[in-house]
Structure formats: C-alpha cells, structure tokens
C-alpha cells in the first residue's frame, strides 16, 4: 500500500506500549498512534514527566486514550515491576522499544545491576521487557515488537565482543554498540519467531526502525515535552538540509508498528537515510549476522537473568456463530 505518515490507518481497539514516551521520538510515536485511535501506554522512568506527556497528547488529540506505567529500563527490578502491570492489559498489539540514553556519559558508568549504563538502558532492559511480555504479545493476534535502531550502525560497527566495554570505553562506541545490539536482537527475534512457527498474521512480528538524523531544534515545541532553546533552534536549523525534527523521526517507527503490509524482519528508516518519508531500508551486515546474534542472545539471558522462552505456534479459534 502507499504509505502516508500524516494519514494513518485506523488503530482503534489497539494498544501500544512505548518505552521512554515522555519526550523525543517516543512522545511523537505515541501522539501519532493516539491520533489514529490507538490506546497508548507511556512507559517512562519519571512518572511526573510521563503524566505531563500524557496531558499534552490529550490536549493535542481530542479523545485520546493514554495511560502511563513507571519503567526504568536501566533497572531490571523496575522492568519486572512494569511487566507485571503491563501483563494485566487485555492485549498488547505493539511493544515499541524506544527508551534510551542519547548523550552517553564521557566515562564508563554502571547501572544498579552492575552493567555498563548505556547498554543496560538502550538494550538489556528492552531484552528483558520483551521476554517478560511474551504472554501478552502471544495472546494478541498480529502483535508486533519494534526495536529502535540507529543510523550510527553504518558509521561505527562492532561485533559486540566487548559488550560491556570493560577494556576501552568510548562514549560513542557505547551508544553505537547499544543500538547495534538492539538491531541484532530485533532481527534475531524475527528469525526465532519464524523457527518456532510463532510469527505470521496471528502471531508475533519483530521489526526494526531507525529515525535518521532527528534533532531537537527542528522539532515542534510542546510545553513540558519538547522545549528547545533559541540556541538549539539556531544551530539545528543550520542542519536543516540533512536533518529533521523528532516528529518526523517517529514516522519509520510508526510505520513499522502500524502498516498492515509490514512484515517480520523488515527495517524502516527515512528515505534519504537522515531524513524523509519512511521507507524500507537495507540493514547493515552485522545487524543480520547470525553468529553475532547467537552470542548476544545467550549473553543477554545471562546478564538479565531472564530466560527468553519463545511461544509455540498460536492458534486462535474463530468466534462461534449464533
């Protein structure tokens, strides 16, 4: 189908859980899905900011269905508490793995669980959350998991051998590795779902999306959500030919979540890599490397202490007639 990011297919009756949805790409993903009629759940570390974002969506989308859940993806205990709450939802049509550290610390820091902080925030918490929410995804026909990658994977490559960067920490290497890991996970999840026969129209679909070069200074201002200063506006507008706002950066994520023709294992991003309409893209070789994926999967289960038991093929019985 021809995809228009400004006119989405109706999403009424669907529920999407979006991590880190109180600002940036996560907020605009939530707003756009809410505008299409979906119930959006903002899973955020700061409850006050989550409520501010929810209020902003309600103010900009009359009749929007929005709720919030506390979630700190860098804290595995918080991930488990959030999963318990989210498992009470009647259905989860989409789980969007968005939350993350965009500006990594200069020196190596650790999460409360003892993992390198950027990896824990951008990847490990999402791995655990997805594993814990499998029952909700399994009972929802046509559910999707959308992992948020980054075009930095085309600039900095890594086979993730030093996953925790214990030997040579560099902040942008930490960011790149965390995003490569999330992309590798998204594609490996697709392969494992297919192997288990748990994919397809009635099963779970795993896709990956990246937002291009999406920056604050080109993003619409929303009180309490997106408030770039004059300096950021000036500097970022100088990059207008190669960048876009985070509202448009959300377009590939939304397409991966809502396009009825999207299929497992697909990778969406801006047409011109850094900006533009959302289109199918070609992932990096490392993102699709099955040996890298197998090692990452095993390491992730060990670090998070969360076994990832994939569901068997799902069979949904048709409703009985009168």
Beta strands, then each sheet from edge to edge (+ up, - down):
strand 1: 15-19
strand 2: 39-44
strand 3: 65-70
strand 4: 94-97
strand 5: 143-148
strand 6: 204-209
strand 7: 267-270
strand 8: 278-280
sheet 1: 3+ 2+ 1+ 4+ 5+ 6+ 7+ 8-
end
